């Protein structure tokens, strides 16, 4: 047994060098790089750190230059804006001064183109204008009283019609339809009242314009111009305004209620009432437009009179007109 073990060991000893040689011949060992000393590594780190520090300094300088540039640009822009504001301010003041001079020149021209009246004649002129104003105010007050009476009457009629409409709706079984129908009833009558209120204001404004036109026509007459065309156009406008007010008053007295036939026809019945309201309001609007057009015609007739915008009337100065007209200042009205 020992001999056999000995022979195996000897055999392995003989074979092993061959195996080692075969391995070294196929895969040569790579040469190992020499390990750098610590000092060299530290120098490399210091160099990189200095390069990074320099880069940061460069970035800081660039940012500083950029901020300075932006600051200068902003200051330049602010200076430009301030200069623009000053220029605009000066231009506006110059325009205001020029407008003031033009107004003064216009005022002087109006004084020179107006006529002087003796105190009695001037008083008569003012009385005439006050009469025109009083007539318009009386007409407006009369129309206002009529409208207030119509509205009071309408309140009572509305209550009656509202109750009647509720009773008519009893044949409708659908509660939702009843609610909608009731809302339509209220909305239609509110819409009518709102439209008439707006049209009343419009007629008041139209009438005020006519008042100024006729008042101006009195100055035209005193200055020797013919104002007959303006007076005639004014009378036509008065009739048109009166017709518009009457139409508004008549429309105010109307209540829009639905004749409920059956539940199936309820929607159609509501549509008919809505159409009826729209048609009635169009009639009133036509009357208001006719009044506006008539006043516009009167204004056009007035504007056709020569120098109508510069004609004025002033009191006769207390001094002798023949000797002191150039030094006196008339009181424009």
VMD Tcl script that draws the C-alpha trace (Angstrom):
set ca {
  {0.00 0.00 0.00}
  {2.82 2.35 0.87}
  {4.64 1.50 -2.29}
  {1.59 2.25 -4.38}
  {1.07 5.62 -2.66}
  {4.70 6.49 -3.15}
  {4.52 5.76 -6.87}
  {1.46 8.05 -7.27}
  {3.20 10.92 -5.55}
  {6.30 10.52 -7.72}
  {4.13 10.51 -10.85}
  {2.34 13.69 -9.85}
  {5.65 15.38 -9.19}
  {6.81 14.56 -12.65}
  {3.59 15.75 -14.34}
  {3.13 19.05 -12.46}
  {5.96 21.06 -14.12}
  {4.50 20.28 -17.54}
  {1.09 21.55 -16.54}
  {2.54 24.78 -15.22}
  {4.51 25.37 -18.38}
  {1.46 24.82 -20.56}
  {-0.53 27.41 -18.63}
  {2.12 30.12 -18.80}
  {2.54 29.60 -22.54}
  {-1.16 30.23 -23.39}
  {-1.98 33.18 -21.02}
  {0.97 35.50 -20.32}
  {0.65 37.55 -17.13}
  {-0.13 41.31 -17.52}
  {2.47 43.62 -16.13}
  {1.19 45.54 -13.11}
  {1.27 49.36 -13.21}
  {3.50 50.89 -10.66}
  {1.63 52.48 -7.77}
  {1.91 56.27 -7.83}
  {3.33 57.81 -4.73}
  {0.91 59.74 -2.45}
  {2.66 63.07 -3.02}
  {2.03 62.96 -6.77}
  {-1.70 62.24 -6.19}
  {-1.91 65.17 -3.77}
  {-0.30 67.48 -6.35}
  {-2.86 66.43 -8.97}
  {-5.71 67.15 -6.54}
  {-4.26 70.56 -5.70}
  {-3.95 71.38 -9.40}
  {-7.58 70.42 -10.09}
  {-8.72 72.40 -7.07}
  {-6.90 75.51 -8.33}
  {-8.41 75.07 -11.80}
  {-11.92 74.80 -10.27}
  {-11.29 77.85 -8.12}
  {-10.18 79.81 -11.17}
  {-13.28 78.71 -13.06}
  {-15.51 79.88 -10.22}
  {-13.75 83.24 -10.21}
  {-14.33 83.56 -13.96}
  {-18.04 82.76 -13.55}
  {-18.29 85.27 -10.71}
  {-16.70 87.98 -12.84}
  {-19.03 87.19 -15.76}
  {-22.09 87.42 -13.48}
  {-20.84 90.69 -12.04}
  {-20.33 92.17 -15.50}
  {-23.77 90.94 -16.52}
  {-25.40 92.55 -13.48}
  {-23.60 95.81 -14.14}
  {-24.69 95.74 -17.76}
  {-28.33 95.04 -16.81}
  {-28.25 97.81 -14.21}
  {-26.93 100.33 -16.73}
  {-29.51 99.24 -19.28}
  {-32.31 99.59 -16.71}
  {-31.10 103.06 -15.74}
  {-30.99 104.01 -19.41}
  {-34.53 102.75 -19.90}
  {-35.74 104.67 -16.83}
  {-34.12 107.82 -18.18}
  {-35.79 107.26 -21.53}
  {-39.19 106.71 -19.88}
  {-38.75 109.83 -17.77}
  {-37.77 111.83 -20.82}
  {-40.82 110.50 -22.69}
  {-43.08 111.46 -19.78}
  {-41.63 114.94 -19.63}
  {-42.03 115.34 -23.37}
  {-45.64 114.12 -23.22}
  {-46.37 116.42 -20.27}
  {-44.92 119.44 -22.05}
  {-46.82 118.56 -25.21}
  {-50.09 118.22 -23.27}
  {-49.55 121.54 -21.52}
  {-48.82 123.18 -24.87}
  {-51.98 121.70 -26.38}
  {-54.02 122.87 -23.36}
  {-52.60 126.35 -23.69}
  {-53.37 126.39 -27.39}
  {-56.92 125.14 -26.73}
  {-57.35 127.85 -24.10}
  {-56.28 130.51 -26.55}
  {-58.64 129.13 -29.19}
  {-61.51 129.16 -26.69}
  {-60.75 132.74 -25.75}
  {-60.60 133.71 -29.41}
  {-63.87 131.88 -30.04}
  {-65.47 133.65 -27.09}
  {-64.34 137.02 -28.39}
  {-65.67 136.14 -31.83}
  {-69.02 135.18 -30.32}
  {-69.11 138.48 -28.48}
  {-68.40 140.39 -31.66}
  {-71.00 138.46 -33.70}
  {-73.74 138.78 -31.09}
  {-76.18 141.66 -30.74}
  {-76.71 144.05 -27.87}
  {-80.24 144.52 -26.62}
  {-81.66 147.27 -24.51}
  {-82.56 146.09 -21.00}
  {-86.28 145.92 -21.83}
  {-85.67 143.95 -25.03}
  {-83.23 141.64 -23.29}
  {-85.75 140.97 -20.55}
  {-88.42 140.15 -23.14}
  {-85.97 137.79 -24.81}
  {-85.31 135.98 -21.53}
  {-89.04 135.81 -20.77}
  {-89.65 134.18 -24.13}
  {-87.03 131.53 -23.45}
  {-88.44 130.90 -19.97}
  {-91.89 130.45 -21.51}
  {-90.52 127.78 -23.84}
  {-88.85 126.04 -20.90}
  {-91.98 126.28 -18.75}
  {-94.13 124.77 -21.52}
  {-91.86 121.75 -21.75}
  {-91.75 121.32 -17.98}
  {-95.55 121.54 -17.77}
  {-95.94 118.92 -20.49}
  {-93.47 116.63 -18.76}
  {-95.14 117.05 -15.38}
  {-98.53 116.34 -16.92}
  {-97.18 113.19 -18.55}
  {-95.59 112.16 -15.25}
  {-98.89 112.53 -13.38}
  {-100.72 110.50 -16.02}
  {-98.10 107.74 -15.80}
  {-98.33 107.60 -12.00}
  {-102.12 107.30 -12.23}
  {-101.81 104.57 -14.84}
  {-99.36 102.65 -12.67}
  {-101.66 102.81 -9.63}
  {-104.57 101.57 -11.71}
  {-102.34 98.86 -13.13}
  {-101.50 97.54 -9.64}
  {-105.17 96.84 -8.94}
  {-105.74 95.31 -12.37}
  {-102.63 93.15 -11.96}
  {-103.90 91.70 -8.68}
  {-107.23 90.84 -10.27}
  {-105.61 89.33 -13.37}
  {-103.15 87.37 -11.25}
  {-105.95 85.74 -9.26}
  {-107.91 85.01 -12.42}
  {-104.84 83.40 -13.97}
  {-104.29 81.21 -10.92}
  {-107.86 79.97 -11.19}
  {-107.40 79.23 -14.89}
  {-104.35 77.14 -14.04}
  {-106.44 74.81 -11.86}
  {-107.18 72.67 -14.91}
  {-103.41 71.99 -15.21}
  {-102.49 68.86 -13.23}
  {-98.71 69.12 -13.70}
  {-97.41 71.28 -10.83}
  {-94.18 72.05 -12.71}
  {-96.14 73.45 -15.66}
  {-98.22 75.55 -13.27}
  {-95.08 77.02 -11.74}
  {-93.57 77.82 -15.15}
  {-96.81 79.41 -16.37}
  {-97.01 81.60 -13.26}
  {-93.42 82.76 -13.75}
  {-94.09 83.59 -17.40}
  {-97.09 85.70 -16.36}
  {-94.96 87.73 -13.93}
  {-91.95 88.02 -16.27}
  {-93.97 89.27 -19.24}
  {-95.58 92.07 -17.24}
  {-92.27 93.05 -15.62}
  {-90.68 93.15 -19.07}
  {-93.43 95.43 -20.31}
  {-92.95 97.82 -17.36}
  {-89.15 97.90 -17.76}
  {-89.31 98.66 -21.48}
  {-91.82 101.45 -20.92}
  {-89.65 102.96 -18.20}
  {-86.67 103.07 -20.57}
  {-88.74 104.56 -23.37}
  {-90.11 107.23 -21.03}
  {-86.55 108.29 -20.20}
  {-85.72 108.36 -23.90}
  {-88.69 110.64 -24.66}
  {-87.67 112.96 -21.78}
  {-84.20 113.29 -23.32}
  {-85.64 113.90 -26.79}
  {-87.89 116.61 -25.39}
  {-84.95 118.27 -23.60}
  {-83.06 118.47 -26.89}
  {-86.05 120.09 -28.58}
  {-86.24 122.60 -25.75}
  {-82.62 123.65 -26.37}
  {-83.22 123.85 -30.12}
  {-86.20 126.19 -29.78}
  {-84.39 128.28 -27.17}
  {-81.46 128.64 -29.54}
  {-83.82 129.63 -32.34}
  {-84.85 132.68 -30.30}
  {-81.23 133.88 -30.37}
  {-81.27 133.36 -34.11}
  {-84.38 135.52 -34.45}
  {-82.95 138.33 -32.31}
  {-79.85 138.34 -34.51}
  {-82.04 139.00 -37.53}
  {-82.01 135.49 -38.99}
  {-85.15 133.68 -40.10}
  {-86.11 130.95 -37.63}
  {-89.52 130.09 -39.14}
  {-88.27 126.73 -40.41}
  {-87.01 125.78 -36.97}
  {-90.30 126.77 -35.33}
  {-92.29 124.74 -37.86}
  {-90.05 121.69 -37.39}
  {-90.36 122.15 -33.64}
  {-94.16 122.02 -33.81}
  {-93.97 118.75 -35.77}
  {-91.59 117.36 -33.15}
  {-93.94 118.37 -30.34}
  {-96.78 116.41 -31.96}
  {-94.51 113.37 -32.39}
  {-93.38 113.55 -28.76}
  {-96.98 113.80 -27.59}
  {-97.88 110.74 -29.69}
  {-94.99 108.79 -28.19}
  {-96.07 109.65 -24.63}
  {-99.66 108.65 -25.38}
  {-98.48 105.31 -26.78}
  {-96.41 104.69 -23.62}
  {-99.37 105.56 -21.40}
  {-101.70 103.23 -23.29}
  {-99.16 100.42 -23.16}
  {-98.71 100.92 -19.41}
  {-102.36 100.04 -18.80}
  {-102.03 96.62 -20.48}
  {-101.79 93.35 -18.52}
  {-100.53 90.23 -20.29}
  {-102.39 87.14 -19.12}
  {-102.78 83.72 -20.75}
  {-106.08 82.16 -21.75}
  {-105.53 78.60 -20.58}
  {-107.44 76.13 -22.76}
  {-105.96 72.73 -22.03}
  {-102.77 71.36 -20.57}
  {-101.60 70.35 -24.04}
  {-101.98 73.86 -25.49}
  {-100.49 75.70 -22.49}
  {-97.06 76.16 -24.10}
  {-98.59 77.48 -27.32}
  {-100.87 79.84 -25.36}
  {-97.87 81.27 -23.48}
  {-96.05 81.77 -26.80}
  {-98.96 83.75 -28.22}
  {-98.97 86.14 -25.26}
  {-95.20 86.62 -25.55}
  {-95.55 87.44 -29.25}
  {-98.36 89.85 -28.47}
  {-96.17 91.75 -25.99}
  {-93.31 91.94 -28.47}
  {-95.61 93.29 -31.17}
  {-97.13 95.93 -28.86}
  {-93.73 97.14 -27.70}
  {-92.57 97.50 -31.30}
  {-95.49 99.85 -31.96}
  {-94.44 102.07 -29.04}
  {-90.78 101.99 -30.11}
  {-91.84 103.18 -33.57}
  {-93.57 106.19 -31.99}
  {-90.47 107.02 -29.93}
  {-88.26 106.75 -33.01}
  {-90.60 109.06 -34.93}
  {-90.24 111.65 -32.14}
  {-86.44 111.33 -32.25}
  {-86.41 111.76 -36.02}
  {-88.64 114.84 -35.82}
  {-86.32 116.49 -33.29}
  {-83.34 115.59 -35.45}
  {-85.03 117.32 -38.36}
  {-85.49 120.46 -36.25}
  {-81.81 120.36 -35.25}
  {-80.77 120.03 -38.90}
  {-82.93 123.02 -39.85}
  {-81.33 125.10 -37.09}
  {-77.81 124.08 -38.13}
  {-78.44 125.33 -41.67}
  {-78.75 128.93 -40.44}
  {-75.47 130.83 -41.15}
  {-73.12 131.20 -38.17}
  {-75.70 129.70 -35.82}
  {-72.98 128.56 -33.41}
  {-71.58 132.06 -32.97}
  {-74.78 134.04 -32.66}
  {-75.19 135.42 -29.14}
  {-77.38 137.94 -27.33}
  {-76.07 140.33 -24.70}
  {-77.35 143.16 -22.61}
  {-76.68 146.66 -23.80}
  {-73.74 148.14 -21.84}
  {-74.59 150.78 -19.23}
  {-72.43 153.36 -21.10}
  {-73.20 154.92 -24.43}
  {-72.88 152.09 -26.95}
  {-71.66 154.39 -29.74}
  {-68.69 155.63 -27.70}
  {-67.78 152.74 -25.41}
  {-68.57 149.54 -27.25}
  {-64.90 148.80 -27.87}
  {-64.01 148.99 -24.16}
  {-67.09 147.32 -22.67}
  {-67.46 143.61 -22.07}
  {-70.92 142.20 -22.92}
  {-72.48 139.64 -20.61}
  {-73.09 136.50 -22.69}
  {-76.16 134.43 -21.93}
}
mol new
graphics top color blue
foreach p $ca { graphics top sphere $p radius 0.5 }
foreach p [lrange $ca 0 end-1] q [lrange $ca 1 end] { graphics top cylinder $p $q radius 0.2 }
display resetview
